[in-house]
Amino acid sequence: MDDNFELPVRVLLHSLAVTHRHCLDELRVVILHDALSLASRTRIRAHAEQLGLRLELVQSPPVDPRFPVWRRFTAAIYLRLKVHEVLADESRVLYLDSDLLIMDDIRELLTQPLDGFALGAVRDPVRPTLGCGGALPSWDHLDFAADREYFNSGVLLLDLDKCRSTGLLDRASKILAERPEVARFPDQDALNWSADDNWLRLDQRWNTFAMSIVARRADYLHSAEHVVSLESLLRAEEVASILHFSGRNKPWQDSCPQSRSRDLYRQLLRVVERSVR
């Protein structure tokens, strides 16, 4: 993460603590950051202590300057690609993006068997296959089938030993450095390319998009209706264990369309803003 997501990270931490009051001692939280300011680090640590969370802030190595950075995709999105090096003594981690709410106990996910795969993820609801949604724009030149499933990288269950032995994360970094033009959703496209369709499909509840926000965008067209209906995605919000505010409209922004999920996020945001200043 970077300073742009300091407050959202604290909202995420708050939601984690609220849903795990009875088992906080079982959780260890590590925040990977790139040049996070002292002020942000101080507030995050103070808030975590207030919540009773065991938290570490770990600075990652500099991001490769060849990696593409544009629009909302800052260099911080690539920190996940070095987690196997930064956490060299760990064999397994659950990676979480900053724009999430933990809605339920995630210990079931933390202990989910990976069945020999290096990576477990949830199929992207907006672009569930390469043939719809615009992911990996050059997929048709890479011998990939249009119906090949595509995962979202906001929640990743990683067997780090397997990532190291198979080179999964290293290959993703390599293609980003050598062919940055192939990616539309940079780290996510690179990870899907590197995984080569060998990934464990996790239940949708572990990475449920706030589609009630996405679908209200004037320019949104649900091109994946033939794969997964918009109606089913909207219903999924009601039973999400991890709610993901993916996309360009974030719930802390004034421009975010109104929805129950947005209002829920803002309610927690107000609590967090009052907690540590």
Secondary structure, 3 states (H helix, E strand, C coil): CCHHHHHHHHHHHHHHHHHCHHHHHHCCEEEEECCCCHHHHHHHHHHHHHHCCCEEEEECCCCCCCCCCECCECHHHHHHHHHHHHCCCCCEEEEECCCEEECCCCHHHHCCCCCCCCEEEEECCCCCECCCCCCCCCHHHCCCCCCCECEEEEEEEEEHHHHHHHCHHHHHHHHHHHCHHHCCCHHHHHHHHHHCCCCEECCHHHCEECHHHHCCCCCCCCCCCCCCCHHHHHHHHHHCCEEECCCCCCCCCCCCCCCHHHHHHHHHHHHHHHHCC
